[in-house]
Amino acid sequence: MTSTDRQQKRWILYAFSMGCSGHQTPGCYAHPADKSIFHNKLSYWTDTAKLLEAGKFDGIFLADVWGGYDVYTKSLAPALATGSQFPVIDPLMTISAMAAVTKHLSFGITATTSYEHPYALARRFSTLDHLTNGRVGWNVVTGYLDSAARQFGAKNQEKHAKRYEIAHEYMDVVYKLWESSWADDAVKHDISKPLYTDPERVKEINHKGEYYEVPGPHICEPSLQRTPVIFQAGSSGPGLAFAGKHAEVIFIAAHAPQVAKSRVDGARKAAAEAGRDPANLRVLALLLPIVAKTDEEAEAKHKEYLSTMSEEGALALFGGWTGIDLSGYAPDEELRNLPEGNAIKSAVEGFARADPTVGKWTKSEVAKQLKIGGLGPNIVGSAQTVADKLEAWVNEAGVDGFNFAYATSPGTFVDVIELLVPELQKRGHVWGDYPQQGAAPTNWPSAKHTTGPKGFGEEEQLGLTLREKLYGAGERRLPADHYGSKFRWHAGKPQPDLQN
């Protein structure tokens, strides 16, 4: 794909959030404009959803963890004191409320393969896919915190490669439940017979693997997408192989376009090696835009944020993300002077390549890099300036869109919607409005009931599903070249052979 092709292709915009205060910007609860401290109030999420839909965002991407960030100082205290992704609520519980007040906004939801059985997870995502009319995606993670593993009875997580080995079998189980246990023509909803479901078109999956034994069938009838859109963020060898096989949307974090490009290229190569069209893989870059009416106002706002947000919180997050505890190093110690092979030296040299203007890389400088926007860069300026910089990311890194973190919520998203989105619309990068609603599928319940009040689900209206936003209207199911599509039980056909 040429740079011209990328510029003409519609950019995908997601808002990045989490069921906690601050998320990627630890300590932002102390800023007078921030409302993420109200993350445990339903109206926080419904108001966020309505704001993002008014701004024509594709969706909201919700992160999650099952443990606390207790590597830094070998204690949870810094994370607790600064509200750094702790406490955190279950993101799945927010989706139905947000879906109820929107029609078009999609939802990418993080859930781990390490701590929930695939039979249970399959039902939760099918339920959400039904209730949202197909606006759901699953960000598949294997976890990265030993503190989470301890809550489930283990001293530490499984080794990295082992977690992905288990995850591959996990995916087989959920694909079989979503795609193979109910035929496409199983549900009849025939009032005249009456017949709800043809029993001959629903079968057990009888999965017996190394890690799971699940007879099935799936407890939910098929939803619009069947399988939610698969998101993934792994960048390691096993993570890239997993993404190449399963992911439809890749989420990357890099502090410079040239670093991002290698990750984009690696992800597309992995998809090609898995027999898929690499152009169908969508890659979103994590960025935090700080937008104002002028460059000077934006720079002043950025400076204000730097003075407000928490270094201790940033170091707590760094410890969780990397497993590295910087608490034992002196405040003025140059971390690049550590011995070769030291993990801290390697991590800091990555920051230094992204920002060569920093003279001395101390733990305070590391915290400064992370305390606004986490592992993604800050893009600061007027709408015109930020749009120019985003164009450079699309052209140089080859990304398909952006996952926007926030400095304050909802302030960052308000600025993006009021200032940046109109500029991107003017340049033809994002849509001016959502496309028209999708056509009802052939097995969609029809309004055959002639008595009783109207409504109650009977007059439900469809927007585009999440997958249709990626691939086009009518493309609700896994693409034909996706690994999971081999499990599909087609109408009028026998159940696929699930032993191969």
NUNUDO-121127 format. One record per residue (C-alpha): y, z, x; residue in one letter. Coordinates in steps of 0.05 Angstrom, whole numbers, plus 5000, padded with zeros to 4 digits. Last residue first. Layout:
N
YZXa
...
***
This chain:
500
437252504823n
434153024778q
439252914723l
436352254698d
441552034648p
440552204574q
438251594536p
443351074513k
446550944445g
453051274466a
453451404540h
451252044574w
455852094634r
452752414696f
454151814741k
461551924726s
461752554768g
461552164834y
467851774815h
467351014819d
467350934743a
473651344735p
472652014700l
474651974627r
481351934591r
483451234614e
486150994547g
493350984570a
493950914646g
490851194710y
494751824729l
498351974663k
491951794627e
488352334667r
493152874642l
492052654570t
497452244536l
500352544473g
496252664411l
498252904342q
494253414302e
494553304227e
487953644209e
488954224258g
490754734204f
495754254174g
495754074100k
493654584048p
487054554012g
483453963981t
482253254005t
478353384068h
476852714102k
482552744152a
478652474211s
475752884268p
476452484332w
469752134347n
472951444354t
478351704401p
485451794374a
490451324406a
495151634457g
502251834442q
507951414469q
510051464541p
514252054565y
521551924575d
526251674630g
520351604677w
520851764751v
522551344812h
527150824780g
533250984823r
537151224761k
531151644741q
531051974809l
538552124803e
537552394733p
531752834758v
535953134815l
541853454780l
540153764713e
532553774720i
532353974793v
537854494784d
534254794723v
527654794762f
530855184820t
534055674773g
527955834730p
525556164772s
528756284840t
526855954905a
521955494870y
516155064890a
516154324872f
509453954875n
511453254893f
509452534884g
504951964906d
505152124980v
505151565032g
507851995089a
513351535114e
515451175050n
514351735000v
517052275046w
523051835063a
524451734990e
524452484981l
529752535035k
534152025000d
533252384933a
535253034966v
541652724993t
543452394927q
542053024887a
546353424935s
543053774993g
537054175018v
529753995023i
526054635042n
519354495075p
512554705049g
508155265076l
511955805038g
517855554998g
523156045021i
520256615062k
515856165105l
520255885160q
524356535164k
517856925170a
515856505230v
522756625260e
521957375251s
515057335284k
518557025344t
519156295361w
525056195409k
529455585412g
528855325342v
531554615338t
524654305346p
522954435272d
516454095252a
513654105322r
515554845327a
511955015263f
505554715289g
506655075355e
506855715315v
499955605285a
496755425351s
499956025387k
497656485332i
490556225336a
490156365411n
486555785444g
491555765501e
494256455518p
500556705484l
507256445508n
508456065443r
509356725407l
515756895443e
516557645433e
523257885405d
520658305347p
514758575388a
507858365366y
502958845332g
505058665261s
503357935269l
496557985235d
493057305231i
487957135177g
491756475166t
493756465092w
493157215082g
496957395144g
502356885130f
503157175060l
504257875089a
509057585141l
513057265085a
513257915046g
515858285107e
521157755118e
523557835046s
528557385010m
535957535003t
539257295067s
535256655069l
536956534995y
544456585010e
543856085067k
540255595021h
545855674969k
551055545021a
547354925044e
546954674972a
554354784961e
556054405025e
551353825007d
554953754940t
553153844867k
547354294884a
539954214900v
535154654938i
528554284934p
522254664954l
516754194975l
509154164968l
506753444974a
502653104919l
497152594934v
494052174879r
487351844895l
486651174859n
488850794921a
482851074958p
478150674913d
471751084916r
465251014954g
465351714985a
467651415051e
473551115014a
475451804986a
474952115055a
479451565083k
484551705028r
484552445045a
485252325120g
490951835109d
494652335066v
493352885118r
495752445175s
501952255135k
503652975120a
504653125193v
509352525200q
512952725136p
514653425162a
513254145143h
506354015113a
502954265050a
498153805013i
495553774941f
490353234927i
489452944857v
483052594835e
478553044877a
470953014876h
467752634934k
473652544980g
476053244963a
469453544984f
469353145049a
476553365061l
474854095050g
468654065094p
472953775151g
478954225137s
484754005092s
482654295025g
487654244969a
483754004908q
485353764837f
479953514790i
482353244722v
478453624669p
471453354654t
470353194581r
477352864578q
478152894503l
473453494493s
465953454482p
462753994440e
462654674473c
456455094490i
453954614544h
446454534539p
444454874583g
438655074628p
442755344686v
439455574751e
444455634807y
444455734883y
438855304911e
438354874849g
435054864782k
439154504729h
435554444663n
440853994631i
438854164560e
439853624508k
444653424452v
443852734422r
437552884383e
440953464348p
446052984316d
452253424307t
456253604244y
451953284191l
453153304115p
451152764094k
458052594066s
461953074111i
460152704175d
463253074234h
458652634277k
458552934346v
452952654390a
455751954401d
458352064472d
451952434487a
452353194497w
448853524556s
450753004607s
458252974618e
461153684612w
454854084626l
452153604678k
458953554712y
459354324712v
452654404746v
453753854797d
460554154814m
457254834829y
452354484874e
458154204915h
461554884913a
455555234944i
455954775005e
463454875006y
462755625010r
457455545064k
462155135107a
467555675104h
462856265117k
461556695057e
467157175042q
466957885070n
464158565054k
461258314988a
461158694922g
465658264878f
472058634894q
470358574968r
470357824964a
477557834940a
479958244999s
476257755044d
481457245021l
480456485026y
477556254959g
472855674943t
478255274908v
477954734853v
484654594821n
482354434750w
486453964707g
488454024634v
492553604585r
486653364543g
488953544473n
491554224497t
486854644454l
480854194467h
482054154543d
483154904543l
476555044510t
472954544556s
476054914615f
473655594592r
466855334573r
465655014640a
467855644675l
462656064639a
456955594656y
459555514727p
459056264742h
465556564766e
466956884834y
466156354888s
467655704852t
474855894845t
479955714792a
486855414800t
490055094739i
493654424736g
497054394668f
500153794634s
506753754594l
506653234538h
506453604471k
509854264485t
510654934450v
503255054435a
501154804504a
505155354538m
501855884495a
494955584506s
496055564581i
498256274597t
491356584596m
488756084647l
493656354699p
490457054702d
495757554723i
498157734793v
500658394823p
501158194879f
503257494900q
508357814947s
511658344904g
515558604964t
513059314966a
506059124943l
505258564994a
507759025050p
503059585027a
496659185022l
494659435091s
491959185157k
499159145181t
498858415158y
491758275135v
492358585066d
494658005022y
491358194956g
485257924921g
482957444866w
488056894880v
491556384835d
496055774837a
498855444775l
501054714775f
505954534720i
506253844691g
508553134690d
515853354690f
520253014638k
525953524645g
525453734572a
518053834586e
519754284645l
524554714604l
519654774546k
514154994594a
518555504628t
520755794561d
513555854540t
511656184605w
517156704607y
516356794532s
509357064543l
511657634588k
507557804650n
511757334693h
517957734677f
519357874752i
519657114755s
526657184726k
530957034788d
538456964782a
540257664808p
535957574870h
531558184882a
525657854848y
526057344904c
522257814949g
517057314970p
518656584959t
512156204951q
510056604889h
516357004873g
513657484822s
506557344797c
502556894752g
503556294796m
508155694801s
508954994827f
512654494783a
509653804783y
512853124790l
508952464798i
512951874825w
512551214789r
510650644835k
516450194858q
517750604921q
510450624939r
509749874931d
515949764975t
513050235028s
506849805029t
500050005000m
***
